[in-house]
Amino acid sequence: MYLKKWNELPRFMKNEKVRPYYDCLSKKTFSLKLKRAFDFVVALIMLVLLFVPMLIIAIMIKLDSKGPVFFRQERVTMYGRKFYIHKFRTMVNHADKIGTGVTVNDDARITNVGKKLRRLRIDELPQLIDVLSGDMSFVGTRPESTKYVKRYSDEMFATLLMPAGITSEASIKYKDEDKLLSSASDADSVYVNKVLPEKMKYNLSSIKNYSFFNDIKTMIKTVFAVAGKEEV
């Protein structure tokens, strides 16, 4: 992974709140390169090994409801660059146009197959494509939609010093986020004003204390969290 020089960062990221995080990462050049090498090799191996299972899932999605296999939506990654994330579609087609931007528990837009995929986090598997391309990493701040990034504070922009991730400490702590939002009358507002700031505390801490080995620990904790265990 390549960290730009401070003067090469996008203007909106060059503020006094981001600088301490940048200084921390600038001292970990080798770990950042190791992170990218790990991401590329492991994502490639997993895509090969999981090709048949993912093909079966794709067929199940097509048989269950009308629409594409993948859910593609614009998200924001390193340095504010926009990309279209890959996820297995778990909702009815064009769900993002008929409801809130966040998903709540028992969301009526979720398909039958989608419920199973979301429960096991299998809908995230196609993001291996995004990891391989460099748009994402295995560990990092979850990629937000552009409309939520526009609500970031100056300090939150520090999370864009690294690629967006499939999992993170915040993802583990808020793995049942949809349940937290299910009782809200305005899920978008609650997410932006309450949930997002709390998640960012974990995300920013992970950047300030970044190490390749912490990434590995987070990946292991994620496996246990999906399996129903709180800690490793």
Residue, then its C-alpha position, 0 to 999 in steps of 0.5 A: m500500500y502506498l501512502k502519499k506525501w502530505n502535500e499530495l493529499p486531497r485538500f479536504m484531508k489536509n487539516e490539523k485533525v488528520r495530521p497526527y494519524y498521517d504521521c503515525l502511518s508514515k512511520k509504518t511503510f513496511s507494514l503498509k506494503l505487507k498489508r497490500a501484499f497479503d490482501f492481494v495474495v489471500a484474495l486471489i487464493m480465496l476467489v479461486l477456492l470459493f468460485v464454485p460456492m459463489l456460483i451456486i449462491a449466484i444461481m440461488i439469488k437469481l432463482d429467488s428474485k428478479g434483479p442482478v446477482f450483485f448489489r453495486q453502489e458507489r462508496v468511498t475509499m482511500y483519499g476520497r476515491k469513489f468506487y462501486i462495491h461488490k456484494f451479493r444482492t440480498m434485497v429486492n432490486h432497486a431497494d436503495k431507491i425505495g427506502t433508507g440508506v441503512t438497513v434495519n432489522d426485519d427490513a421488508r426489502i430483504t429477500n428470502v435468500g438474502k436473509k440467510l446470506r446476511r445472517l452468515r455475512i456471506d453477502e460480503l464474499p464478492q468484496l474479494i474482487d474489491v480487495l484484489s483490485g485495491d479498492m478495499s482491504f481485508v481490514g479497514t473502515r467500512p466504506e460509506s456512501t458518499k452522502y455519509v462521507k459528506r457528514y464527516s468531521d475533519e478528524m473522520f477524514a483520517t480514515l481515508l488515509m487507508p483503503a476501506g475494509i471488509t471488517s474492522e473493530a467497529s464492524i465487530k462491535y456493531k455487527d448487529e447494527d441493523k437491530l439498533l436502527s430498527s426502532a428508530s423513526d429516522a434511521d438515517s438521522v440516528y446513524v449519522n448522529k449516533v452510530l457513525p460517531e461511535k464507530m469512528k472512535y474504533n476506526l480512528s483508534s485502529i489507524k493510530n495504533y495500526s500494525f499488520f499483526n493487529d489486522i490479523k487479530t481483527m480478522i480472527k476476531t471477526v471469524f469468532a464474531v460471525a460464529g457467535k463468539e464475542e472474543v477470541 
